[in-house]
Amino acid sequence: MLNYCTLFDRNYLSIGLVMYDSLLRHCSEFHLYIFAFDDYCVDILVKLKLEHVSVISLSEFEDEELLKIKNERSIAEYCWTCTPSIVWYVLNNYDVNHCTYLDADLLFLSDPKILYTELGNKSVLITEHRYTRPERIILEAGIFNVQYVTFKNNEEGKNVCLWWRNKCIEWCYDRFEDGKFGDQKYLDQWPDLFPQVHILQNLGGGIATWNVDQYDFRYIKGKLIAKEKRSSKRFIPVFYHYHGVRFYDNNIVFLSRDFLSKKVKQILYFTYISKILTKENFLKKFDNRYSSVVKKRKSDKLPMTNRDKFYLYRKELYNILKERDIFNSIKRFKNLFNSFRRNNYYRING
């Protein structure tokens, strides 16, 4: 039996349910502990009567230490703060031999049992970003990603989990400060501090927007197979992390800040978007109070991709040096932004 936990509120309800559906499809024996971060989310999840799921409300889960710092943090920061605490809660309140935290925006593509098997005699499993651009480790969010973290329910596993929980209660903010960022950069210290930590080697766990261009994908006899370009090593993708996917008005979906090939969009992203929209339609029919995640953001405030920024800054500098006209440069800056910003946008039909 594989034991998982995740957290989300009503704004991530359809996304979290799509992740659950993918577990249901690919994992024969599992239990998912969902920590619902608002009353509406609790209500819907309980009414859905999902198989292999336990729903835990904030009132059941929050303790004095969390409540003390709750108002000091944004909604996102508080969710990050609670990440180790939900694992700690499961380990101490349920009869489990381990628990794996999952980000709600994962999608399982094959049986994740192979990842837990790799843990072997170690007690904690963490996954690297495996950035295509290694400098992002320093500039951004660290060596490891919180997306998928396993703790065994033994002394070593609980020691690491409790250390992480205490650190996040002490400091967990959406900014870089003294080598810290959110709940995530704490993980960079674990391999040196805790000998029972294992770094996942299976390339199938942790495919995401920041490393997907390192791999080729194709279907062989109906099964998705990936190949690492550098080594030509083939492997079966286990899960994909859809970090950064955002829905906007005018039927626009923003896919990623990083470059995505047409093939990656077709194989990995368009199917995922379709699953989200199908789940959205289901929830609207299931409960007329449901407020869709789609059309909550205005499409005139879209983020740039890395490719956009490269061209943008190069062109802006060229204009400034050539014309020395700041007003015209600003105008061209905006025009260039509008022309390049759509590299990773997908318009939903209908």
C-alpha positions as CSV (number, residue, x, y, z in Angstrom):
1,M,0.0,0.0,0.0
2,L,1.4,3.4,-1.1
3,N,0.4,6.3,1.2
4,Y,0.2,9.8,-0.2
5,C,-0.9,13.2,1.1
6,T,-1.6,16.5,-0.6
7,L,-3.2,19.8,0.1
8,F,-5.3,22.3,-1.8
9,D,-8.3,24.6,-1.6
10,R,-11.2,25.3,-3.9
11,N,-9.0,27.1,-6.4
12,Y,-7.0,23.9,-7.0
13,L,-9.9,21.5,-6.7
14,S,-10.1,20.4,-10.3
15,I,-6.3,20.2,-10.5
16,G,-6.1,18.0,-7.4
17,L,-8.8,15.7,-8.6
18,V,-7.1,15.2,-11.9
19,M,-4.0,14.2,-10.0
20,Y,-6.1,11.8,-7.9
21,D,-7.7,10.3,-11.1
22,S,-4.2,9.6,-12.5
23,L,-3.3,7.7,-9.3
24,L,-6.5,5.7,-9.5
25,R,-5.6,4.8,-13.1
26,H,-2.0,3.8,-12.6
27,C,-1.7,2.7,-8.9
28,S,-3.4,-0.5,-7.8
29,E,-3.0,0.0,-4.1
30,F,-2.8,3.4,-2.5
31,H,-4.4,5.8,0.0
32,L,-4.5,9.5,-0.5
33,Y,-4.9,11.9,2.5
34,I,-6.3,15.2,1.1
35,F,-5.9,18.2,3.4
36,A,-8.7,20.5,2.3
37,F,-7.8,24.1,3.0
38,D,-11.3,25.6,3.0
39,D,-14.8,24.5,4.1
40,Y,-16.2,24.4,0.5
41,C,-13.4,22.1,-0.6
42,V,-14.1,19.8,2.4
43,D,-17.8,19.7,1.6
44,I,-17.3,18.8,-2.1
45,L,-14.6,16.2,-1.4
46,V,-16.8,14.5,1.2
47,K,-19.8,14.4,-1.1
48,L,-17.7,12.9,-3.9
49,K,-17.0,9.8,-1.8
50,L,-13.7,9.2,-3.5
51,E,-12.2,5.7,-3.2
52,H,-9.0,5.3,-1.3
53,V,-9.2,8.9,0.1
54,S,-9.4,10.4,3.5
55,V,-10.4,14.1,3.7
56,I,-8.9,16.2,6.6
57,S,-10.1,19.7,7.3
58,L,-8.1,22.6,8.7
59,S,-9.9,22.4,12.0
60,E,-8.8,18.8,12.4
61,F,-5.2,19.4,11.3
62,E,-4.1,22.9,12.5
63,D,-2.3,23.1,15.8
64,E,-1.2,26.0,18.0
65,E,2.2,26.4,16.3
66,L,0.6,26.7,12.9
67,L,-2.2,29.0,14.0
68,K,0.2,31.3,15.7
69,I,2.0,32.2,12.4
70,K,-0.9,31.8,10.0
71,N,-1.9,35.5,9.8
72,E,1.8,36.4,9.2
73,R,1.9,34.6,5.8
74,S,0.1,34.8,2.5
75,I,-2.2,32.0,1.4
76,A,0.5,30.4,-0.7
77,E,3.1,30.9,2.0
78,Y,0.9,29.2,4.6
79,C,0.3,26.3,2.3
80,W,4.1,25.9,1.9
81,T,4.5,26.2,5.7
82,C,2.0,23.4,6.2
83,T,3.6,21.0,3.7
84,P,5.8,19.1,6.2
85,S,3.1,19.4,8.9
86,I,0.6,17.4,6.8
87,V,3.1,14.6,6.4
88,W,3.8,14.8,10.1
89,Y,0.1,14.6,10.9
90,V,-0.4,11.4,8.7
91,L,2.7,9.7,10.2
92,N,1.4,10.3,13.8
93,N,-2.3,9.8,13.3
94,Y,-2.7,6.9,10.9
95,D,-1.3,3.4,10.8
96,V,1.1,3.9,7.9
97,N,4.7,2.8,7.3
98,H,5.4,5.8,5.2
99,C,3.9,8.8,3.6
100,T,4.7,10.7,0.4
101,Y,3.8,14.4,-0.1
102,L,2.5,15.2,-3.6
103,D,2.0,18.6,-5.2
104,A,-1.5,18.8,-6.5
105,D,-0.4,19.7,-10.0
106,L,1.3,16.4,-10.7
107,L,-0.1,13.9,-13.2
108,F,0.9,10.2,-12.9
109,L,1.8,8.6,-16.2
110,S,2.6,5.1,-14.9
111,D,2.7,3.1,-11.7
112,P,4.7,5.1,-9.0
113,K,5.5,2.0,-7.0
114,I,8.9,1.8,-8.7
115,L,9.9,5.1,-7.0
116,Y,9.1,3.9,-3.5
117,T,11.0,0.6,-4.3
118,E,14.1,2.6,-5.1
119,L,14.1,4.1,-1.6
120,G,15.2,0.7,-0.3
121,N,16.7,0.8,3.2
122,K,16.8,4.6,3.3
123,S,14.1,6.6,5.1
124,V,13.6,9.8,3.0
125,L,13.3,10.2,-0.7
126,I,13.7,13.6,-2.5
127,T,13.7,14.6,-6.2
128,E,16.1,16.9,-8.0
129,H,15.0,19.7,-10.3
130,R,17.5,18.4,-12.9
131,Y,17.5,21.8,-14.4
132,T,18.6,22.1,-18.0
133,R,20.3,25.3,-17.0
134,P,22.3,24.4,-13.8
135,E,22.7,28.1,-12.8
136,R,19.0,28.1,-11.9
137,I,19.9,26.1,-8.9
138,I,21.5,29.1,-7.3
139,L,19.3,31.8,-8.9
140,E,16.0,30.1,-8.3
141,A,14.5,27.5,-6.0
142,G,17.3,25.1,-5.2
143,I,18.6,21.7,-6.1
144,F,15.5,19.8,-5.0
145,N,11.8,20.2,-5.6
146,V,9.2,19.6,-2.9
147,Q,6.9,18.0,-5.6
148,Y,7.4,14.4,-4.3
149,V,8.9,13.8,-0.9
150,T,8.7,10.4,0.9
151,F,9.2,9.8,4.6
152,K,9.2,6.4,6.3
153,N,7.4,6.2,9.6
154,N,10.5,5.4,11.6
155,E,12.9,7.4,13.8
156,E,15.1,8.6,10.9
157,G,12.2,9.6,8.7
158,K,10.3,11.4,11.4
159,N,13.4,13.2,12.5
160,V,13.8,14.8,9.1
161,C,10.1,15.6,8.8
162,L,10.1,17.3,12.2
163,W,13.2,19.2,11.4
164,W,11.6,20.5,8.2
165,R,8.3,21.3,10.0
166,N,10.1,23.4,12.6
167,K,12.2,25.2,10.0
168,C,9.0,26.1,8.0
169,I,7.2,27.3,11.0
170,E,10.2,29.5,11.8
171,W,10.5,30.9,8.3
172,C,8.6,30.2,5.1
173,Y,8.1,33.1,2.7
174,D,7.8,33.7,-1.0
175,R,11.2,35.3,-1.3
176,F,14.9,34.5,-1.3
177,E,16.6,35.3,2.0
178,D,19.8,34.0,3.5
179,G,19.8,30.9,1.3
180,K,16.2,30.2,2.0
181,F,13.1,30.1,-0.3
182,G,9.7,29.0,0.8
183,D,9.7,25.4,2.1
184,Q,11.9,24.2,-0.7
185,K,15.6,25.3,-0.3
186,Y,15.7,23.6,3.1
187,L,15.9,20.3,1.2
188,D,19.3,21.3,-0.2
189,Q,20.8,20.7,3.3
190,W,19.3,17.2,3.8
191,P,21.9,15.0,2.0
192,D,24.7,16.5,4.2
193,L,22.7,16.6,7.5
194,F,20.8,13.3,7.2
195,P,22.5,10.1,6.0
196,Q,19.1,8.3,5.5
197,V,18.1,10.7,2.7
198,H,18.0,9.1,-0.8
199,I,18.1,11.2,-4.0
200,L,15.8,9.7,-6.6
201,Q,17.7,8.3,-9.6
202,N,14.8,7.2,-11.8
203,L,14.4,9.9,-14.5
204,G,10.7,9.1,-14.7
205,G,10.1,10.9,-11.4
206,G,10.3,14.6,-11.7
207,I,9.9,15.5,-15.3
208,A,8.8,19.1,-15.5
209,T,8.9,22.3,-17.5
210,W,12.4,23.1,-16.3
211,N,14.0,19.8,-17.6
212,V,11.6,18.4,-20.2
213,D,13.7,19.6,-23.1
214,Q,16.4,17.1,-22.1
215,Y,14.1,14.3,-23.2
216,D,12.5,12.9,-26.3
217,F,9.0,11.3,-26.1
218,R,7.2,8.8,-28.2
219,Y,4.5,6.2,-28.0
220,I,5.6,2.6,-28.5
221,K,2.7,0.1,-28.7
222,G,0.5,2.5,-26.9
223,K,2.9,3.1,-24.0
224,L,4.7,6.5,-23.5
225,I,8.5,6.1,-23.6
226,A,11.0,8.8,-22.9
227,K,14.7,9.0,-23.9
228,E,17.3,11.2,-22.3
229,K,19.0,13.0,-25.2
230,R,22.4,13.2,-23.6
231,S,22.8,9.5,-22.8
232,S,20.1,7.9,-25.1
233,K,18.8,6.1,-22.0
234,R,15.2,5.1,-22.3
235,F,12.8,5.1,-19.4
236,I,9.1,5.1,-18.5
237,P,7.8,8.5,-17.3
238,V,6.2,8.1,-13.9
239,F,4.8,11.6,-13.3
240,Y,4.9,15.1,-14.8
241,H,4.9,18.3,-12.8
242,Y,2.7,20.9,-14.4
243,H,4.1,23.8,-12.5
244,G,3.0,27.2,-13.9
245,V,0.0,26.2,-15.9
246,R,-2.5,29.0,-15.6
247,F,-6.0,29.6,-17.0
248,Y,-7.0,33.1,-18.3
249,D,-10.1,34.7,-19.8
250,N,-10.6,34.7,-23.6
251,N,-10.1,30.9,-23.6
252,I,-6.3,31.2,-23.1
253,V,-4.1,28.8,-21.1
254,F,-0.6,29.7,-20.2
255,L,1.5,26.5,-20.2
256,S,5.0,27.4,-19.0
257,R,7.6,30.1,-18.5
258,D,10.1,27.8,-20.2
259,F,10.4,26.8,-23.8
260,L,8.2,23.8,-24.8
261,S,8.5,22.0,-28.1
262,K,5.4,21.4,-30.2
263,K,5.8,17.6,-29.5
264,V,5.9,18.2,-25.7
265,K,2.8,20.4,-25.9
266,Q,0.9,17.7,-27.9
267,I,1.9,14.7,-25.9
268,L,2.0,16.1,-22.4
269,Y,0.2,19.4,-22.1
270,F,-2.8,19.4,-24.4
271,T,-4.1,16.1,-22.8
272,Y,-3.6,17.5,-19.3
273,I,-5.5,20.7,-20.2
274,S,-8.3,18.6,-21.6
275,K,-8.5,16.6,-18.3
276,I,-8.7,19.8,-16.3
277,L,-11.5,21.2,-18.4
278,T,-13.4,17.9,-18.3
279,K,-13.1,17.9,-14.5
280,E,-14.2,21.6,-14.4
281,N,-17.4,20.7,-16.3
282,F,-18.0,17.8,-14.0
283,L,-17.7,20.0,-10.9
284,K,-20.1,22.6,-12.4
285,K,-22.7,19.9,-12.9
286,F,-22.0,18.3,-9.5
287,D,-22.4,21.5,-7.5
288,N,-23.9,24.7,-8.8
289,R,-21.9,26.7,-6.3
290,Y,-18.6,25.7,-8.0
291,S,-16.5,28.6,-9.2
292,S,-14.3,27.6,-12.1
293,V,-10.6,28.0,-12.1
294,V,-10.9,29.0,-15.7
295,K,-11.3,32.8,-16.5
296,K,-10.1,34.0,-13.1
297,R,-7.2,35.9,-14.6
298,K,-7.2,38.6,-17.1
299,S,-5.2,37.8,-20.3
300,D,-3.7,41.3,-20.5
301,K,-1.5,40.3,-17.6
302,L,0.4,37.3,-18.9
303,P,3.8,36.1,-17.7
304,M,6.8,36.0,-20.1
305,T,8.7,32.9,-21.2
306,N,12.5,32.8,-21.0
307,R,12.7,33.0,-24.7
308,D,10.5,36.1,-24.7
309,K,12.9,37.7,-22.2
310,F,15.9,37.0,-24.3
311,Y,14.5,38.7,-27.3
312,L,12.9,41.4,-25.3
313,Y,16.0,42.6,-23.5
314,R,18.2,42.3,-26.6
315,K,15.8,44.4,-28.7
316,E,15.2,46.9,-25.9
317,L,19.0,47.5,-25.5
318,Y,19.4,47.8,-29.3
319,N,16.6,50.5,-29.4
320,I,18.0,52.5,-26.5
321,L,21.6,52.5,-28.0
322,K,20.4,53.3,-31.5
323,E,17.7,56.0,-30.9
324,R,18.4,57.3,-27.4
325,D,14.7,57.9,-27.1
326,I,13.3,56.5,-23.9
327,F,9.7,57.0,-24.8
328,N,10.0,55.3,-28.1
329,S,12.0,52.5,-26.4
330,I,9.2,51.9,-23.9
331,K,6.7,51.8,-26.8
332,R,8.8,49.2,-28.7
333,F,9.3,47.3,-25.4
334,K,5.5,46.9,-25.1
335,N,5.0,46.0,-28.7
336,L,7.8,43.4,-28.6
337,F,6.4,41.9,-25.4
338,N,3.0,41.5,-27.0
339,S,4.4,39.9,-30.1
340,F,6.6,37.4,-28.3
341,R,4.7,36.6,-25.2
342,R,2.4,34.0,-26.9
343,N,5.0,31.2,-27.4
344,N,3.6,29.1,-24.6
345,Y,-0.1,30.0,-24.9
346,Y,-2.9,27.6,-25.9
347,R,-6.3,28.8,-26.9
348,I,-9.1,26.5,-25.9
349,N,-11.6,25.7,-28.6
350,G,-15.0,27.0,-27.8
